[in-house]
């Protein structure tokens, strides 16, 4: 009846960890065992899974013994600290942090785009940044028909990208402002309730922030298009968990807009929400909790005969992080790309 | 001691009307008389001005007798209904609606950009759309040094663009959601609290909404650049009164980024907020209630050697509407462009 796998979640108590747990359950991942790992601070916490209470354990050198798949979502330094141990123990780590994404030995995978890269893993597969995943799923179906030459993107990123506490902060901040108070921001550097600000990740010398450079570099790696020209402006907005992106695409020659719409209506991981009659297009509230990237406002760019405009929304925690990681795990299982220690349970 | 003018505000009770009143007071506009006009529904309302209570009158055929300047902010149909009467009575109407903006006989003015157009008025001057004013103030100082060839803009528009009731709706909606309710939107077609959506103005056949086409057509008219290629994606966000814009500019040849920053640091109506050290850039909360357009994140576009990226925030009610109208009125006074009925009061 197929095989079952021993999975560990590293960083089980965060926003993405919680979602990973939910997805392993709802997608009926073939689990032989599920281990919840976190820092010593979170150890002892219990989380519900398939009707049972699982206790979070503090990660240690023995944590990965016998584990087939590690889903890591505890941040770059934790992933760096434990990757070697996990791989040495025979596991494949699917890492949600940015630590290894641009490492040429580490495949960076969006299953709808470059699943073939999974075969090249050496024990580690990187899960791309949320904004990159969302954009890749939406533009790849067009790119494979006619290569994209340039992308100008502006993002509208929800609080969830900064974690569960950031989502909570937007709510408490909103309530305080509605009460006439002036709350002091704690998680974000500036108030986000009824406000927005350019993404506050560190800036490089050219003035691009890390989040923007992730979109640039990761998208190139995923699409296998090292000469693709990309510029991005990333902005944090007071939305809870779905990101939106305004994307301007330039091709070598015109891309028929009806054909683009037709292609995207059939693309895996994409749901076309493009109702001109009702003026109804993708919105974060509709994307929240959904697997698909909602894509709409597909237009011929009136400023460029070779251009297309499109607009998308996608759940940042789900497809932007946890779901993509689970889909990579499913891909490893389906293509039989795990290490031979796999627990064969009939 | 100079001259004083009789001013009427048509649409005095709206968000922009209220701001016009505040600005006439705070800027010490040389008023001989101020008349507040509105629909019959709002007649009788009293509004405070210079410590006195003024009563709003229902607009009628005699309302404009003896008036020098009409500041109209009651919507396109009201402006259309009363423009002829006001002009025939000898007034100059500064119209905040979109009714006459693209009329070749009507100057469309941003005082920092094309003040010279005021001399061509025939009794009517149009105040541009908010998004257009904000963008024009920020890009014109660069355009006059080296003509812009193409603009790709994405907006982050506050609730105020849809009026005072829309601002209120965002607050009550936020409160309801925080209370665990699912409020039904009334002013906007979709919930805006903790959400966002593409601007819901009517779409043309190419899929561009009216708001986007205003940015395209009005910007061309104001800059006197009919061949300037512009594309825009307009988005409503849960912010109360300041709009933000992510703007990608393309020139014929490279525009030195240090020079761009230098030019914008001295540009009228612009305040440079471009603190890379502190990762501090324009935000709606900082732009709210301010006259200047805050501009920052001025970067060399890494996807185009002839490109610049910039980010701006500006108060939609203030410079995006009321302040620009008052500045046009001040321009008429300064350049002596009002009709000869001017009341000369020493």
Interface residues (C-beta under 8 A of the other chain):
Chain A: X150 X151 X152 X154 X156 X170 X171 X174 X175 X178 X189 X190 X191 X194 X195 X196 X197 X198 X200 X202 X203 X206 X207 X208 X209 X216 X229 X230 X231 X233 X235 X237 X238 X239 X240 X244 X246 X248 X257 X276 X279 X281 X283 X284 X285 X296 X297 X298 X299 X300 X301 X302 X303 X304 X307 X309 X311
Chain B: X150 X151 X152 X154 X156 X170 X171 X174 X175 X178 X189 X190 X191 X194 X195 X196 X197 X198 X200 X202 X203 X206 X207 X208 X209 X216 X229 X230 X231 X233 X235 X237 X238 X239 X240 X244 X246 X248 X257 X276 X279 X281 X283 X284 X285 X296 X297 X298 X299 X300 X301 X302 X303 X304 X307 X309 X311
